[in-house]
Amino acid sequence: QVQLVESGGGLVQPGGSLRLSCAASRSIFSFNVMGWYRQAAGKERELVAIILSDGRTTIADAVKGRFTISRDNAKNTADLQMNGLKPEDTAVYYCNAFRYYDGANIWGKGTLVNVSS
């Protein structure tokens, strides 16, 4: 089974940038959807961004224009570039991989992003 490991989280000031990376232990080529989700304290986990095998992306309205998602099937990675960070972006960010044909739905353990002055 593929394992996902997130990295790149940390403390950043409002207006700053971070780049989160999701590294897979095996090929992500077969996964139709790679995504980033986040969960703030006391809140439900929510979609941040997803990228399909063909490169099409969906970005949540709350981060549109500030965050971008990319995937590199050759490197087995999916990255989230976060610019213009706001305190309300503070959350644990999770990487996800989903495959249609067998319903495989893999989650990483998350990385904490703390936006604070």
C-alpha positions in Angstrom: 0.0 0.0 0.0 1.2 3.5 -0.8 2.2 5.6 2.1 2.0 9.4 2.0 4.3 11.7 4.0 3.7 15.4 4.2 6.4 18.0 4.9 7.0 21.7 4.8 4.7 22.9 7.5 5.7 25.3 10.2 5.2 28.8 11.7 4.9 31.7 9.3 3.8 35.3 9.6 0.6 36.6 8.0 1.3 37.4 4.3 4.1 34.8 4.1 4.5 31.7 2.0 5.0 28.0 2.5 5.3 25.1 0.2 4.0 21.8 1.4 5.2 18.6 -0.2 3.5 15.1 -0.2 5.9 12.3 -0.9 4.5 8.9 -1.8 6.3 5.6 -1.1 5.3 4.2 -4.5 4.1 5.4 -7.8 1.1 7.8 -7.8 0.5 7.3 -11.5 -2.5 5.2 -10.9 -4.2 7.6 -8.5 -6.8 9.6 -10.3 -6.9 12.3 -7.7 -4.2 13.8 -5.5 -5.4 16.3 -3.0 -4.7 18.5 0.0 -7.2 18.9 2.8 -7.0 20.8 6.1 -8.5 20.6 9.6 -8.4 23.5 12.0 -8.9 23.0 15.7 -12.5 22.2 16.5 -13.5 22.1 12.8 -14.3 19.5 10.2 -11.7 18.5 7.7 -12.1 20.5 4.5 -11.0 20.4 0.9 -8.2 22.8 0.0 -7.2 21.7 -3.5 -7.2 18.6 -5.8 -5.4 17.8 -9.0 -6.5 15.1 -11.4 -4.4 12.8 -13.5 -4.8 15.1 -16.5 -3.7 18.1 -14.6 -7.1 19.8 -14.0 -7.4 21.4 -10.6 -10.1 22.4 -8.2 -9.2 25.0 -5.6 -11.4 25.9 -2.6 -12.9 29.4 -2.7 -11.2 30.3 0.6 -7.8 29.9 -0.9 -8.4 30.6 -4.6 -5.8 33.0 -6.0 -3.4 32.3 -3.1 -2.8 28.5 -3.3 -1.8 26.3 -6.2 -1.5 22.5 -6.4 0.8 20.5 -8.6 1.8 16.8 -9.0 4.8 15.2 -10.4 4.2 11.5 -11.3 7.8 10.9 -12.1 8.9 12.0 -8.6 5.7 10.7 -6.9 5.0 14.0 -5.3 2.1 16.4 -4.9 2.9 19.9 -3.7 0.8 22.8 -2.4 2.2 26.3 -2.8 0.6 28.7 -0.3 1.1 32.4 -0.7 -0.5 35.3 1.1 -1.1 33.2 4.2 -3.7 34.3 6.7 -4.3 33.4 10.3 -7.4 31.5 9.3 -5.2 29.2 7.2 -3.8 27.7 10.4 -4.6 24.0 10.4 -3.2 20.5 10.0 -2.8 19.9 6.3 -3.3 16.4 5.0 -2.3 14.8 1.7 -4.8 12.4 0.0 -4.6 10.0 -2.9 -7.7 8.5 -4.4 -8.1 5.8 -7.1 -11.5 5.2 -8.8 -11.2 1.6 -9.9 -10.7 0.0 -6.4 -11.7 2.9 -4.2 -8.2 3.2 -2.7 -8.3 6.3 -0.4 -4.9 7.0 1.2 -4.2 9.7 3.8 -1.0 11.1 5.2 -0.5 11.9 8.9 -0.6 15.6 8.3 1.7 18.6 8.8 0.9 21.6 10.9 0.7 25.1 9.4 0.6 27.9 12.0 0.0 31.5 10.6 0.7 33.9 13.4 2.6 37.1 14.1 
